[in-house]
Amino acid sequence: MNFDFTPEQIAMRDHVRAFALREIAPKVRENDRNCHFDWDIAKKIFAEGFLGCPIPEQYGGLGQDYVSYGLLTEEINRVCSSTRTLFSVQTSLVALTILHWGTEEQKKHYLPKLCNGEFIGCYGLTEPEAGSDAGNQQTRAKKDGNDYILSGQKVWISCGTIASHAIIFATVDPELKHKGITCFIVDTKTPGFSARAIKGKLGLRASDTAELFLDNVRVPASNILGEVGQGFKIAMSALDNGRFSVAAGSTGLLHGCIDACTQYAMQRKTFGKVIGEHQQIQAMIADMVTDYEAGQLLYLRSAHLKNKSIRNTRETSIAKYFCAEAVNRAAHNAVQIFGGYGYSDEYPVERYFRDAKVLNIYEGTREIQRLIIAMDALGIRKANG
């Protein structure tokens, strides 16, 4: 593994960093306060082509590697976790899933429009009774001629109310358990499909989160992604990509904590000197920096394996687990460093603290990551296998 970034990777990182500081940063606090998904920012992201970063040029993407995509995700999340969510869903969970599992016709139809923002996707796996137990899908898919009729409910679906298309997992036969789960691409304008926004979230307030309702939604069999019964395998492979972007995003948020704390620590004075000269503050910042460096190396290892098309479930799970835990430690200490000011949105660390929590919940809780890692180490079964 080469630890030097290529000129192309550096150019991508620097371009995204400048974009995020210029276009996203000025509106972050306002959008967070108002729980506002900012379409103006989204349209600027579409125009840059960022959503197609790891998608091949032949399908309308930028054709960049996974290191570039990881750096892009990190830089976006360094400024705004809510905005990074758009990438985790649109690019990692939807576009890359269609790229890996779709027919050539599906790839040519959906990918260019997902890359330029004409289509917005969401990923409908989680249900009220199927969170960590993803195989317990209650949404049903009943064959009717050349179509399938889908009925059920999904919950905690990022981008759910703004999506034009949803990847929906449903079972064709509950008796088959996970082997009956099938993946469908569903146009959200189809009769019987509806979405309701979820309000009152702890964090990611400027992202869109929804419940989805499917009431006899008719979907052509040609909209099946992969084959009937492959849905669970598709879902797990998609989560490998989602977890990668969460790991990179967590590292970016951790970097944001370092930015805020190092600047504040050299301005705020107590006991006659700047607080950055106090050993307790130095210790917390040292931990943040060490966690950042380790976390970035972990997600870059996953990117390296993804670039070589090598199975990376274990490595991506380790990266997601470590980075999500590390940013929660960092955000907690950031509030401590800021003291009373850390409890107010006058500074960004209170938002970092709130946004960090979900990172060790979604795309597989920390407990699920521990299971994957431990079972691989113990040889109980292959991770996700």
C-alpha positions, 0 to 999 in steps of 0.5 A: 500500500502506497501511503503517498496520495497521487496528484489526482487525489490531492487535487480532489481533496483540495477542491472539495475542501475549498468548496465545503468552506465556501459553499457549505460552511456559511450556512451550516448553523442556520440549516441545523437550527432550522432542520432545513435540507438545503437544496441550494447546496445540493444543486451546487454539489450536483453541478460539481459532479461530486456524487459520481466520484467513484462511478465510472465515466461511462456511466456519467461519473468522475471515474475516481478511485475509492481513496479520492472518494474517501477524502471527498467524504472526509472533507465534506463531513469536516464541515457538515455531517448532514451534507455528508449523509447525501453522499453516503446514501446517493453514492455509497448505498444507491449508485454503487449498489446499482453499479455492482448489481445492476444489469447494463440497462439499469446502469445506463438508465439510473447511474448518469441521473444519480451522478448529476442529481436528476435522480435522488435515491434512498435505501429502504432496508430498515423497518420497525422490526428489522434494524440490526436484524436486517434479515427479518424483513416484513415488507412483502413482494407478491408476484402478479404477472410480470410485476410484483406488488410491494406492501410494508413500511420502512423507517429511518430512511435518509433522503426518504422524502426527497428521493425520486427512487428507492431501493426497497428490500422485500421478501417474496416468501417469509418461510425462506427467511433471508433467502427470500429477500429481494431487492427492487428499484422503486419509482417513488411516484408510483401509486401507493408509495408515500413518505413522511418526514421524521422530525425531532432528531438529536443530530443530522438535523439538516438532513432528510429522514423519513418513514416510507409506506408501501401500499400495494405498490406495483413494480415491474419485474425488470426493476429487480436488482440482481436476482430474486432471493439475492436481496440480503446479499445485496444489502450487506454488500451495500452496507460495506460501501455505506460503512466506508463512507461513514468511517471516512465521514467520522474521520472528517468530523473528528478533524473538525473537532481538532480544528475547533479545539486547537483554535479555541485553545490558543485564544481562551485564557484561564489562570493567566495563560491560554488553555492550550498550555494546560496539560489536561487540554493538551492530553485531550487534543493529543488523543484526538490527533492520534485517533484521527491519524489511526482512523484515516489509515483504517479507512484508507486501507479499506479504500485500497482493498476496494480499489483492488476489488478485494473483499473488505467487509472485515476491514471496513467494519473495523474502520467504521467501528473505530472511527465512529467510536473515536469521533464520539470520544473527540466530540465529548472532549471538544465540549469539555475543552469549550466548557460552558461555551461548548453547550451552546451553538455559538460554537460548532462543537455542540453540533459535532457532539450531537452529530457524532452519536448516530455514527455508531448507530446507523449502517450497523451499530457498534455492537454489530461491528463487534460481532463481525470483527469477533466472529471473523477472528474466532472463525465462527463464520465469515463476516457477513457470510 
